[in-house]
Amino acid sequence: MNEAKEDVFSVLKSMSTYYGNKYQNGARISWTSLKTNQPSQLVVMDTVSKQFKADELLLYCTVGIELSIDFLNRVRMNTIDKWQVFFPMGFHQYKPNLIYDEKPYPANIELKKNVGHYGSYFYEQASFYCGDYTRARSEMMTSNGPVDDMLDLFVKQSKLHVFRAIEPALKHRYHDQICDPMLSEDAYQRCLLGRSHGLASQSQLAMLIFEQQKNVDSLHLEVLHQQKDPNIDQMKVK
């Protein structure tokens, strides 16, 4: 196959068709092709929002999350048309190879402090009504202030309440966090904080550094021993 014509999203499109045929219960799975040089939440939602009515509830999600009925029900309760938008604070898994001793890693994400944390610096998931989004975007067009993402949009360009709450039923699998330096200072610093807190807990990182240093010291002593250094006995750790 010619690589220039290869569809990199063919697997995802096939999955959407498969699950659409499997669960014929009135739900519809569709996909939209979007080409842009500057991908962002707002660029995506500008395209998606045109396909829905003003009174329809939208939930913006990123990849790598586990959805549940409990979470979707709270989305419905916490998102109020013309009054409130909802930014849930989900449970983020730490980097698996730093918190588990061996593979295979557990299939499910447990709500434990050594497995992950609630991402107070992440605002990647949001629910709102389509009409509230389009009105906020219209107000944004008449203002001069920069808007980086949907949090900025609803805080700066809307009179809606922004509701933030811990959501244990929303679980994020670990993924590398990439922080765009072209973001505003607030958004960029928020991203850096989220990335720094997302690898492992402080105690886990401290133990990893300690073990690494022990390995380095042992290797150093072994090299000195091979060189028959006369000071080797004084350097051994008791």
Protein Blocks (a to p, Z undefined) as FASTA:
>chain_A
ZZklpcfklmmmmmmmmmmmmmcghpacdddddddfbdcfklmmmmmmmmpcfkbccddd
dehiacdfklmmmmmmmpcghkbccdddddddddfklmpcbdcddfbdcddfklbccdfk
bcfbccddfklmmmmmmmmmmpmbdcfblmlmmmmmccbdcdddddfkbccddddddddf
kbcfklmmmmmmmmmmmmbcfklmmmmmmmmmmmmmmmmmmmmmmnopaklmmmpcZZ
